[in-house]
Amino acid sequence: MRLPLQRLQAWLADVGHVPWFPALLTLRERFREDRLGLTASSLTFTTTIALVPFFTVALAIFTVFPMFAKFQDVLQKWLIASLVPDNIARQVLGYLNQFAGKASKLGSVGLAALLVTALALIFTIDRTLNSIWRVRTLRPLGQRLLIYWSAVTLGPLILGVSVTITSYAVSASQGLVMGLPGGVGLLLDVVQYLMVAAGMAAMFHYVPNTQVRWGHAWMGGLFVSTGLEVAKRLLAVYLSMVPGYSMVYGAFATLPILLVWIYLAWVIVLLGATLTAHVPSLIAGLPRRRLGPGVRFQLALELLQTLHHARLQGTPGRTLPQLSADLDADALDLEPVLATLCAMDWVGLLQEEHGQSHDSRWVLLVEPGLTPLAALVSTFLIARLPATEAFWENGLQTTTTLLQAWPPTGNREL
């Protein structure tokens, strides 16, 4: 009991150390720089196409296990009530049941097409989250298929059991629950809120092919769950204030409302993932740099100089957290620069094992006094093309080395 309490206290301390106003500015900048609005549009389209396949898979699972037949209706109603605004919840549930019923009559080719559509959404989510964490190496295809197919098949059963047990517990203790402010509705809303947050936290923890602390994932999960609740209520208020919306579209009004809601939901999820990815640098108080070709070129110079000083001091390179602290830069900004330098064979990643722990250190592979600066300029700053040939012939000396590009004492103490 003491250990969970200590973890909760440590997590609350981390939450208190997050500068939330700079965090919101970071979310705004990353939303623009990473074009997350466009990504949310792509995910909205893919989600709309994949809704029926996912619903069909869930119905098929409940059909295979008759013992869970009672969970099916409870789960459907809970999912719709949790993830879709009340204005369109009943229509969406009816359409999904209708489409899924027809999809179950398809042949093997049609079902295979539905499966491919569902997997396309899963892989799109996988690539999107890994790009937010600046992960360049994805998990092997077979491992991803096993993980995500397990989530698709076991997820409905786990949710169904959880929701049903919760409903039974509430009904069994109705006398106690009714004594609470707000009664049963308040308790169910809290359970629903925490379950959505837990699902988002699990996605942020397991999907990126990098280490994500559970505490940071829970911050993102709670952010998403809160954002979804606020967005649902704001959308409901807007639709109630604009009754002409349904009059114009008629029976077709459910579809555009659903598309708007899916887009808003994905925007909130992507912002939650971005927050989770940047929580370590926000807690450390690292300044946010506006990225661009010039900034990446500067970071490359600073990284190479830092690794050069480490080699002169006889240390076996620097870890990514050490480089982040040395340069006062976000690790997510350094990773793509290091990946490019690694592709140039200028730096390398040294994997070390100390007992059961693994330590990854970046080391310098080139000699700065003999390495021409031109290769770095062409990679990060100005590519050598016919339009820039005059610059390369007259503006940059090909004999300039990497060592000569560094200030004699460096831009900062290393």
C-alpha positions as CSV (number, residue, x, y, z in Angstrom):
1,M,0.0,0.0,0.0
2,R,2.9,2.3,0.8
3,L,4.6,1.8,-2.6
4,P,1.6,2.8,-4.7
5,L,1.1,5.9,-2.4
6,Q,4.7,6.9,-2.9
7,R,4.4,6.5,-6.7
8,L,1.2,8.6,-6.6
9,Q,3.1,11.3,-4.6
10,A,6.0,11.2,-7.1
11,W,3.6,11.5,-10.0
12,L,1.8,14.5,-8.4
13,A,5.2,16.1,-7.9
14,D,6.0,15.6,-11.6
15,V,2.6,17.2,-12.5
16,G,3.4,20.1,-10.3
17,H,6.8,20.6,-11.9
18,V,5.3,20.8,-15.4
19,P,5.2,24.5,-16.5
20,W,1.7,24.3,-18.0
21,F,1.7,27.7,-19.8
22,P,5.0,26.9,-21.7
23,A,3.5,23.4,-22.3
24,L,0.5,24.9,-24.1
25,L,2.9,27.1,-26.2
26,T,4.9,24.0,-27.0
27,L,1.7,22.2,-28.1
28,R,0.8,25.1,-30.3
29,E,4.2,25.2,-32.0
30,R,4.4,21.4,-32.4
31,F,0.8,21.3,-33.8
32,R,1.9,23.8,-36.5
33,E,5.4,22.4,-37.2
34,D,4.4,18.7,-37.3
35,R,1.2,19.6,-39.3
36,L,-0.9,17.7,-36.8
37,G,-4.1,19.2,-38.3
38,L,-3.4,17.5,-41.6
39,T,-2.5,14.3,-39.8
40,A,-5.8,14.4,-37.9
41,S,-7.7,14.9,-41.2
42,S,-6.0,11.8,-42.6
43,L,-6.8,9.8,-39.5
44,T,-10.4,11.0,-39.7
45,F,-10.8,9.6,-43.2
46,T,-9.1,6.3,-42.2
47,T,-11.2,6.0,-39.0
48,T,-14.5,6.6,-40.9
49,I,-13.6,3.8,-43.4
50,A,-12.4,1.5,-40.5
51,L,-15.4,1.9,-38.2
52,V,-17.4,-0.8,-39.7
53,P,-14.5,-3.4,-39.9
54,F,-13.7,-2.8,-36.2
55,F,-17.4,-3.1,-35.2
56,T,-17.7,-6.3,-37.3
57,V,-14.7,-7.8,-35.6
58,A,-16.1,-7.0,-32.2
59,L,-19.5,-8.5,-33.1
60,A,-17.7,-11.6,-34.4
61,I,-15.8,-12.0,-31.2
62,F,-19.0,-11.9,-29.1
63,T,-20.6,-14.4,-31.5
64,V,-17.7,-16.8,-31.0
65,F,-18.0,-16.5,-27.2
66,P,-21.7,-16.9,-26.3
67,M,-20.9,-16.4,-22.6
68,F,-20.1,-12.7,-23.4
69,A,-23.4,-12.1,-25.3
70,K,-24.7,-10.1,-22.4
71,F,-21.7,-7.8,-22.4
72,Q,-22.2,-6.9,-26.1
73,D,-25.2,-4.6,-25.6
74,V,-23.6,-3.0,-22.5
75,L,-20.3,-2.4,-24.3
76,Q,-21.9,-0.9,-27.4
77,K,-23.9,1.6,-25.4
78,W,-20.9,2.5,-23.2
79,L,-18.6,3.1,-26.1
80,I,-21.1,5.2,-27.9
81,A,-21.9,7.2,-24.8
82,S,-18.2,7.6,-23.9
83,L,-16.8,8.5,-27.3
84,V,-19.6,10.1,-29.3
85,P,-21.7,13.2,-28.4
86,D,-25.2,12.4,-27.2
87,N,-26.8,14.2,-30.1
88,I,-25.8,11.5,-32.6
89,A,-25.0,8.5,-30.3
90,R,-28.2,6.6,-31.0
91,Q,-28.0,7.1,-34.8
92,V,-24.4,6.1,-34.9
93,L,-25.1,2.9,-33.0
94,G,-28.0,2.0,-35.2
95,Y,-26.0,2.6,-38.4
96,L,-23.0,0.6,-37.1
97,N,-25.2,-2.3,-36.2
98,Q,-26.9,-2.2,-39.6
99,F,-23.6,-2.0,-41.5
100,A,-21.9,-4.6,-39.4
101,G,-24.8,-7.0,-39.9
102,K,-24.5,-6.7,-43.6
103,A,-20.7,-7.0,-43.5
104,S,-20.9,-10.3,-41.7
105,K,-22.6,-11.7,-44.8
106,L,-19.7,-11.0,-47.0
107,G,-17.5,-13.7,-48.4
108,S,-13.9,-14.4,-47.6
109,V,-12.6,-11.7,-50.0
110,G,-14.9,-9.0,-48.6
111,L,-13.9,-9.9,-45.0
112,A,-10.2,-9.8,-46.0
113,A,-10.8,-6.3,-47.4
114,L,-12.4,-5.2,-44.2
115,L,-9.5,-6.7,-42.2
116,V,-7.0,-4.8,-44.4
117,T,-8.9,-1.6,-43.8
118,A,-8.8,-2.1,-40.0
119,L,-5.1,-2.8,-40.1
120,A,-4.5,0.3,-42.2
121,L,-5.9,2.5,-39.4
122,I,-3.8,0.7,-36.8
123,F,-0.6,1.1,-38.8
124,T,-1.4,4.8,-39.5
125,I,-1.8,5.3,-35.8
126,D,1.5,3.5,-35.2
127,R,3.4,5.6,-37.7
128,T,1.8,8.9,-36.4
129,L,2.7,8.3,-32.8
130,N,6.2,7.1,-33.6
131,S,6.8,10.3,-35.7
132,I,5.6,12.4,-32.7
133,W,8.3,10.7,-30.6
134,R,10.8,11.1,-33.5
135,V,11.2,7.3,-33.7
136,R,12.8,6.3,-37.0
137,T,13.0,2.5,-36.5
138,L,9.6,0.8,-36.2
139,R,9.0,-2.6,-34.6
140,P,9.2,-5.6,-37.0
141,L,6.0,-6.1,-39.0
142,G,5.3,-9.5,-37.4
143,Q,5.6,-8.1,-33.9
144,R,3.3,-5.1,-34.7
145,L,0.7,-7.4,-36.2
146,L,0.7,-9.7,-33.1
147,I,0.4,-6.8,-30.7
148,Y,-2.3,-4.9,-32.5
149,W,-4.3,-7.9,-33.5
150,S,-4.3,-9.0,-29.8
151,A,-5.5,-5.5,-28.9
152,V,-8.3,-5.7,-31.5
153,T,-9.5,-9.1,-30.4
154,L,-9.0,-8.9,-26.7
155,G,-9.9,-5.2,-26.3
156,P,-13.7,-5.6,-26.7
157,L,-13.8,-8.6,-24.3
158,I,-11.8,-6.7,-21.6
159,L,-13.9,-3.6,-22.0
160,G,-17.1,-5.6,-22.0
161,V,-16.1,-7.4,-18.8
162,S,-15.0,-4.1,-17.1
163,V,-18.1,-2.2,-18.0
164,T,-20.4,-5.0,-17.0
165,I,-18.7,-5.5,-13.6
166,T,-18.8,-1.8,-13.0
167,S,-22.5,-1.7,-13.8
168,Y,-23.2,-4.7,-11.6
169,A,-21.2,-3.1,-8.7
170,V,-23.1,0.1,-9.0
171,S,-26.5,-1.7,-9.0
172,A,-25.4,-3.9,-6.1
173,S,-24.4,-0.9,-4.0
174,Q,-27.2,1.4,-5.2
175,G,-28.1,2.5,-1.7
176,L,-24.5,3.7,-1.0
177,V,-24.1,5.2,-4.5
178,M,-27.3,7.1,-4.3
179,G,-26.1,8.9,-1.2
180,L,-23.2,10.4,-3.2
181,P,-23.7,13.9,-4.7
182,G,-25.0,13.3,-8.1
183,G,-25.8,9.6,-7.4
184,V,-25.1,6.8,-9.9
185,G,-24.5,9.1,-12.8
186,L,-21.5,10.8,-11.2
187,L,-19.9,7.5,-10.3
188,L,-20.4,6.2,-13.8
189,D,-19.0,9.4,-15.4
190,V,-15.9,9.1,-13.2
191,V,-15.4,5.4,-14.2
192,Q,-15.9,6.3,-17.8
193,Y,-13.4,9.2,-17.6
194,L,-10.7,7.0,-16.0
195,M,-11.2,4.2,-18.4
196,V,-10.7,6.5,-21.4
197,A,-7.7,8.0,-19.7
198,A,-6.3,4.5,-19.0
199,G,-6.8,3.4,-22.6
200,M,-5.0,6.5,-23.9
201,A,-2.2,6.1,-21.4
202,A,-1.7,2.5,-22.5
203,M,-1.6,3.6,-26.2
204,F,1.0,6.3,-25.4
205,H,3.1,3.8,-23.4
206,Y,3.1,0.8,-25.7
207,V,2.7,2.1,-29.3
208,P,5.9,4.3,-29.7
209,N,9.0,2.2,-30.2
210,T,10.8,4.0,-27.4
211,Q,10.7,4.1,-23.6
212,V,7.7,6.1,-22.3
213,R,7.3,6.3,-18.5
214,W,3.8,5.4,-17.2
215,G,3.6,8.6,-15.2
216,H,4.1,10.7,-18.4
217,A,1.7,8.5,-20.3
218,W,-1.0,9.0,-17.6
219,M,-0.5,12.8,-18.0
220,G,-1.3,12.5,-21.7
221,G,-4.2,10.1,-21.0
222,L,-5.8,12.4,-18.5
223,F,-5.3,15.4,-20.9
224,V,-7.1,13.5,-23.7
225,S,-9.9,12.3,-21.5
226,T,-10.5,15.8,-20.2
227,G,-10.3,17.3,-23.7
228,L,-12.8,14.8,-25.0
229,E,-15.3,15.6,-22.3
230,V,-15.0,19.3,-22.8
231,A,-15.2,18.9,-26.6
232,K,-18.4,16.7,-26.3
233,R,-20.1,19.3,-24.2
234,L,-19.0,22.2,-26.4
235,L,-20.2,20.4,-29.5
236,A,-23.5,19.6,-27.9
237,V,-24.0,23.3,-26.9
238,Y,-23.1,24.4,-30.4
239,L,-25.6,22.0,-32.0
240,S,-28.3,23.0,-29.6
241,M,-27.7,26.7,-30.4
242,V,-27.8,26.1,-34.2
243,P,-30.9,24.0,-34.7
244,G,-30.9,24.9,-38.4
245,Y,-28.0,22.5,-38.9
246,S,-30.2,19.5,-38.7
247,M,-32.9,21.2,-40.7
248,V,-30.5,21.8,-43.6
249,Y,-29.0,18.3,-43.7
250,G,-32.0,16.4,-42.5
251,A,-31.4,12.7,-41.9
252,F,-27.9,13.1,-43.4
253,A,-26.9,15.4,-40.5
254,T,-25.4,12.6,-38.5
255,L,-22.5,12.0,-40.9
256,P,-21.0,15.6,-41.0
257,I,-21.4,15.8,-37.2
258,L,-19.7,12.5,-36.8
259,L,-16.9,13.6,-39.1
260,V,-16.4,16.8,-37.2
261,W,-16.3,14.9,-33.9
262,I,-13.8,12.3,-35.1
263,Y,-11.6,15.1,-36.3
264,L,-11.8,16.9,-33.0
265,A,-11.1,13.7,-31.1
266,W,-8.0,13.0,-33.2
267,V,-6.7,16.5,-32.7
268,I,-7.1,16.0,-28.9
269,V,-5.4,12.6,-29.0
270,L,-2.4,13.9,-31.1
271,L,-2.0,16.9,-28.7
272,G,-2.1,14.4,-25.8
273,A,0.6,12.4,-27.4
274,T,2.7,15.5,-28.1
275,L,2.3,16.5,-24.4
276,T,3.4,13.1,-23.3
277,A,6.5,13.2,-25.6
278,H,7.6,16.6,-24.2
279,V,6.9,16.1,-20.5
280,P,10.5,15.1,-19.7
281,S,11.9,18.3,-21.3
282,L,9.2,20.4,-19.8
283,I,10.0,19.1,-16.3
284,A,13.7,19.7,-16.9
285,G,12.9,23.3,-17.9
286,L,14.7,22.9,-21.3
287,P,14.0,25.9,-23.7
288,R,12.0,25.2,-26.8
289,R,13.8,26.0,-30.1
290,R,11.9,26.8,-33.3
291,L,13.2,24.2,-35.7
292,G,14.4,25.1,-39.2
293,P,17.3,24.4,-41.5
294,G,19.5,26.9,-39.7
295,V,18.7,25.6,-36.3
296,R,19.3,22.0,-37.2
297,F,22.7,23.0,-38.7
298,Q,23.5,24.8,-35.5
299,L,22.5,21.8,-33.4
300,A,24.6,19.6,-35.6
301,L,27.7,21.8,-35.0
302,E,27.0,21.9,-31.3
303,L,26.5,18.1,-31.1
304,L,29.7,17.4,-33.0
305,Q,31.7,19.8,-30.8
306,T,30.2,18.2,-27.6
307,L,31.2,14.7,-28.7
308,H,34.6,16.0,-29.7
309,H,35.2,17.4,-26.2
310,A,34.0,14.2,-24.7
311,R,36.5,12.3,-26.8
312,L,39.3,14.7,-25.7
313,Q,38.4,14.1,-22.1
314,G,38.6,10.3,-22.6
315,T,34.9,9.6,-21.9
316,P,33.1,7.0,-24.0
317,G,30.7,9.4,-25.7
318,R,27.6,10.9,-24.3
319,T,24.1,9.6,-23.8
320,L,21.1,11.4,-25.2
321,P,20.0,12.8,-21.8
322,Q,23.5,14.0,-21.3
323,L,23.6,15.7,-24.7
324,S,20.2,17.2,-24.0
325,A,21.5,18.7,-20.7
326,D,24.8,19.9,-22.2
327,L,23.1,21.8,-25.0
328,D,19.9,22.8,-23.2
329,A,17.9,21.3,-26.0
330,D,14.9,18.9,-26.1
331,A,15.9,15.3,-26.8
332,L,13.2,15.1,-29.4
333,D,14.9,17.9,-31.3
334,L,18.3,16.2,-31.1
335,E,17.2,12.8,-32.2
336,P,16.6,13.6,-35.9
337,V,19.8,15.5,-36.1
338,L,21.7,12.6,-34.6
339,A,20.0,10.2,-36.9
340,T,21.1,12.3,-39.9
341,L,24.7,12.5,-38.6
342,C,24.6,8.8,-38.1
343,A,23.5,8.2,-41.7
344,M,26.5,10.4,-42.7
345,D,28.8,8.1,-40.7
346,W,30.0,11.1,-38.6
347,V,28.6,9.7,-35.3
348,G,27.8,6.3,-34.1
349,L,25.6,4.7,-31.3
350,L,27.6,2.6,-28.9
351,Q,25.5,0.0,-27.1
352,E,27.0,-1.0,-23.7
353,E,25.7,-3.6,-21.2
354,H,26.3,-3.2,-17.5
355,G,24.8,-6.3,-16.0
356,Q,21.1,-6.2,-16.8
357,S,21.1,-2.5,-17.8
358,H,21.8,-1.2,-21.3
359,D,23.5,2.1,-21.9
360,S,23.5,3.8,-25.4
361,R,26.2,6.4,-26.0
362,W,26.8,8.6,-29.0
363,V,30.4,8.8,-30.1
364,L,32.2,10.9,-32.7
365,L,33.6,8.8,-35.7
366,V,35.4,11.5,-37.7
367,E,38.5,13.6,-37.2
368,P,37.3,17.3,-37.1
369,G,40.6,18.7,-38.4
370,L,40.4,16.5,-41.5
371,T,36.6,16.5,-42.2
372,P,35.4,19.1,-44.7
373,L,32.5,21.3,-43.5
374,A,30.9,21.3,-47.0
375,A,29.2,17.9,-46.4
376,L,27.5,19.2,-43.3
377,V,26.4,22.4,-45.1
378,S,25.0,20.5,-48.0
379,T,23.1,18.1,-45.8
380,F,21.5,20.5,-43.3
381,L,21.7,23.9,-44.9
382,I,22.1,24.3,-48.7
383,A,22.1,21.3,-51.1
384,R,24.6,21.4,-53.9
385,L,22.3,22.0,-57.0
386,P,22.7,23.9,-60.2
387,A,20.9,26.9,-58.7
388,T,23.3,27.0,-55.8
389,E,26.5,26.2,-57.7
390,A,27.7,29.8,-57.6
391,F,27.5,29.8,-53.8
392,W,29.5,26.6,-53.7
393,E,32.1,27.9,-56.1
394,N,32.5,31.3,-54.5
395,G,31.0,31.4,-51.1
396,L,32.3,28.3,-49.3
397,Q,35.8,27.2,-49.3
398,T,36.0,23.4,-49.8
399,T,39.1,23.3,-47.7
400,T,37.2,24.6,-44.6
401,T,37.2,21.8,-42.0
402,L,34.7,21.1,-39.2
403,L,37.3,22.1,-36.6
404,Q,37.6,25.5,-38.2
405,A,33.9,26.1,-38.0
406,W,33.9,25.8,-34.2
407,P,34.5,28.9,-32.0
408,P,37.9,28.6,-30.2
409,T,36.2,28.3,-26.8
410,G,32.7,27.1,-27.9
411,N,29.4,28.7,-27.6
412,R,28.9,27.3,-24.1
413,E,30.9,25.6,-21.5
414,L,31.2,21.9,-22.3
